[in-house]
């Protein structure tokens, strides 16, 4: 995705919270390629220095180590900033079930700190990572922004509260906000290791190591897998839009197609098999469904198309090929 085609003003100073994480580091890199001044704000609880090491030599890049749970850190980070891309959060449904208190402290209290700091610093716009988990137990497909169900995990609750707080700050203080409900983002720099690794990088590393991945359930659960460059596009469009009707609301960030876990694993075996033919013969294990998981997820992206001119460039197959190539060259 060519960021310059979106005509992002290179004079902007953009703060990326969680900028050493998977999505945040990709945003930092893209913004710097456009000539912007970027401050990365991270406490490295889940972010990784290697994700941003290549950026240290860029004079437009600043790393600020701090914690969004500390209001003073947030205030310092927001100083002289034009736009905020708020990616900092503790993701993962299982993590939030195991430790709901920490998830709430980071995702709710930390989020509120950032809103207060953004308001006080008079930033132009606060763009934040929302989540498809907000749709909860709604069985309606595709998922449309104004129709949600009841949350199914502590994580989902925190992300819904983010949207409520953002709405109040828009109404009460005039802070421009845009929420981006991410649907199963994957791509370069996504960590394949750890207890809470996302399914695609986890499966990729297991297959590369000739291990049999375990699918939760029978493989029929489906997701709207979304390549990282589509996410970058949406963040840039959220910064650059001048349409007043496009702000102070939330958008789905997805490709608009769903893939079952069984289909996903077959794609991975096929594409990884081009590098190592033995991978095509690896057997797949099936386990119990995971608590808090939504059976099916598919986004309507009509709202994003209408108000932000969103045109996702990468479907699941195109994204997987690029992601697999990155993993083979960087692991």
Helices and strands as residue ranges (DSSP letters): G 3-6, E 13-17, H 22-33, E 37-42, G 49-51, G 53-55, E 61-65, H 71-78, E 83-86, H 93-98, H 100-104, I 105-109, H 110-121, E 125-131, G 132-135, H 154-173, E 177-182, E 185-186, H 199-208, E 214-216, E 222-223, E 226-227, H 228-240, G 244-246, E 249-253, E 259-260, H 261-273, G 277-281, E 285-287, H 302-308, H 316-330
